[in-house]
Amino acid sequence: MAIQMHDIEKSFGTRATKVLHGITGEIQSGEMVSITGRSGSGKSTLLYIISTLDRPSAGDVTIDGVRFSAMNSKQLHGFRNTKMGFVFQFHHLLPELTALENVLMPTLKTRSSKTRRAFALELLREFDLSDKADRLPAQLSGGEQQRVAIARALVMQPRYVFADEPTGNLDSANGQLVMNLFRRINHERQTTIIYVTHDQDFAAMASRKIQLVDGKLI
Amino acid sequence: MFFLALRHLISRKRQTTLTLLGITLGAAAYIAISAMMLGFQEFIIDQLVNNDSHVRINAREEMLNEQVLNDSFFPDGELVNWVKPPMGRKDNAYILAPRAWLDRLEADEKVQAASPQLVAQAIANYAKLTVGVRLIGSIPDIQRRVSNIEKYMLKGKFSDIGASGNRIVVGKEFLDKIGASIGESILLTVGKSAPQPFKIVGVFRLGVKSLDETTVFGALSDVQKLNQTPSRISDIAIRLVDVEQASELASNLNLMGQEKVQSWNQANEGIMSVFKTQDIVRNSMTFAILIVAGFGIYNILSLAVSHKRREIAILRSMGFEPRDISELFLTQGVILGVIGGLLGVVIGLGASYGMSLVRVSEARGLGTGQMMVSFDGLIYVKAFLLACIASSVASFFPARAAGRLEPIDIIRGENS
């Protein structure tokens, strides 16, 4: 089981500025992969294409043997819900919900909030947030919010976690904490972690590095 | 999504309260206006339907002209020159074959009761006062079954009129005007003979000033005697088992004789058209209020959608489908509609109750002299449904727009 990229290209705009040029490669299950590159190198675009949020202009992505382009909307959303977790730079917590409710949000889709509640609390405890479960995002620090976002990405026990600059908005201590969490998740749960970063130290924590220069793999 | 929709609404307390206020006031205004207008309509219709008759058969008035007389007196078509051409009404109008009509009506199972009447314009005299009245001669036991007159009796019983004996029942306003009291006699004349004394044995108040001022009920035979037209009648008042069949029956009966047959709504076409206009005004007012409330919801939800773009993106990345996102916003509209509708119903009910306590002039009131307010359940159901439909329609468009947002566009917009 893995993610396979076949000759992926991505262009934007009417004058078709090419951002990705024929990317081909494979990410194995259980890997921890960092995608690095300069600003504008197409690293985030690649992450969103392999995580199904964006569609390539040409080429195809296969996840667990299933071609993306062949999935219908229901399958795609089901796949995102059960097999994937997302962490963004700006943590994107729902401001009306408490930390615990935010973590449990993906479970509403499958109506499994009750059965996963214990697991959600365990994640919060693991991330040193057990006393913050009932707090609203506005009452949490940036680092705490990002940890809640990671717990939310993990609550469905996905096979893949995609993170776009997860440390981009954090100070170095909190950034380190988040990266340690990712490494631990990868080790303990065998969750495939794919993250975009421009921080070389954090990129080095990956088991494999994908580097992009001007939309090409090097 | 209900849970999240509720949280969204709670987090925007001020906007939610204002929107709710709009819907609530819209629904409450609809109820209050409807209650007042329908109360008045129900009252008037009750007067029209139940105090008179569902269907009335009238003797047709015939006018005299040259043609009519020429045909009768010179059937062979001789040339006649009139010095003064004949004109005017043909004596008093009477129903030609009352027995045939009454037998036919009795046999009809749609008819509950048919009361023969002789209606005459009379002059009432008491002390030095003279007042014109509409004298209705009827058989009290049958008349009671046709109209609700018994219900409106203030003093005495309608049946006290009896079969004969010059006893009458009069309107309260008439009694006050003429200054007589119950038990006293007044003089009545139709202008053909010497005035006859009639004893007042009862007083009624229908609530319509013009009727209470001029209507006098007497026994059919007494009125016939006063009018010097024994055994003649001018009207037959009919009560039906089902009032809804009045127009249909009237149209059918119209074909059966030369008399004029009119149902209560045909006879009062003018009033009915005023009611129709009232209904149009009432509905368009409500429509306007709800459109304003609807635009409120539309604006607030559209704003919410643009404020919640990030959250929409994260929800979509969690696997929530476009349909779920639309549902999230549509649910908010429906919640606002349902709660606003329910609050509107409660406030509308309170307002209607309050209005029903308002004292109005006795002429418009019924017995208690209080404002006529309708508490018809249908008003409340309509108000609630209107609130729900208006808010659902208003939230549909922002909800659809939210569902169409692509997460990647939002994320890309954020990062760039």
Interface residues (C-beta under 8 A of the other chain):
Chain A: S44 Y48 S51 L53 D54 S73 K74 H77 G78 F79 R80 N81 T82 M84 F86 F88 Q89 F90 H92 L94 P95 E96 L97 M105 P106 L108 K109 R152 D164
Chain B: M1 F3 L4 R7 H8 I10 S11 R310 E311 A313 I314 L315 R316 S317 M318 G319 F320 E321 P322 D324 P407 I408 I411 E414 N415
